[in-house]
Amino acid sequence: MPIDPDFMKKPVAGEHNGHKVRGDVKPPGKLGVHGTSVALDQDCCNGDGICISVCPVSVFDWVDSPGHPESQRKSDPVNEPDCIFCRACEAQCPTHAIRITEL
């Protein structure tokens, strides 16, 4: 299932690596949407790392997600402020887990 287009309407559940986390967060099975302008639904992320590979400014890095049913590691927008809004990650994500929004 792709990222919820209305994720910004969900309550902020906390912060992780300097960015907001929204939605239903109940680790290890529910990790929520990480980031704001570069939003990644870690529950949709399959952990293939294509976003890490295609990002020209290294917005994403790996984080461990032990016990998550989809993948034991996920991508995370740890350098969200560095995004140049090229949308390469959004276009290449096979699960449509990423949404880029210029705020």
N, C-alpha and C positions, 0 to 999 in steps of 0.2 A: 504494500500500500504506500503511495507517495506521501510526502510531508503534507500536513494539514495546512491549506492556504490561509486559514484563520488562526494560526498558532499564536500570533501576537495578541489575540484576545484572551488567551489562556493566562492564568495567574503565574507570576514568577515564583518558582519553587525554590530557587536558591541561585548560587553562583558556582562556577567551576572554571578553573584556569583563567579567571578574569572576565568571563562572559556570563550572561544570564542563562538560566535554564528554566524553560517553561513547560507546563503541562503536568501530566500524571507521572510522578517520579517515585518509583518503589523498586530500588535495586534488589536483586540483579536483573529482574525481568522487564522493568520499565525505567528507561533512562531519560526520556523527555527530549525536547528540542533545545539544542545548545546553540547560543549565539542569537544575534538580532539582524544585522545587515547581512551577515553570512550565517544562515540558520541551517543546522543539520539535525535531522530527526534521527537520533541514535537508535531508536527502535526500528527504523526502516533500514538503516545502514547495514550492508552485508559484510563490511570490513574488507572489501577488495582493494582499497587504497588508490583507486583511479584518481580520486580528487587530489590526493597527495602528489601523484605523479604529474598531473596536468597543470597544477597551479604554478604560475610563473613567479609568484612572490612568496611561496611557502606559508600560506595561511594555515594549512592543516598539518597536524602531527598525530601520531598514534597515541591512544590511551588504552589501558587495559580495561576490559569489561567482563571480569570473571563471572561465570554463571549465566550470562545473557544467552537466551536460546538461539539467537541469530548468529552471533559471532563473539569470540572471546577477546577481541580487540576491535576498537572503533576508531574512526577518524574524528578529530575534534578541531574546531576552528580556533586554535590557541593564539593565532596572530590575526584575529579578525580585523583590527584597525589597518592592517597592511593591504587589505583587499583593493584591487584596482577595478573591480566590477567587470572583468572580461567575460565572466560566466562560463568559463571552460569547465569548471567542476560541475556546475549545474547541468550543462549539456551532456557531459559524459557519464554522470551517475546512473548506473543501470536500474536502481531502485527508486529514482526520483526523490531521494532523501534530502536534497539540498535546495534551498531557495535563497537567491541573492536579491537584495532590495537596497537600492540607494536611498538612504534616509536623509 
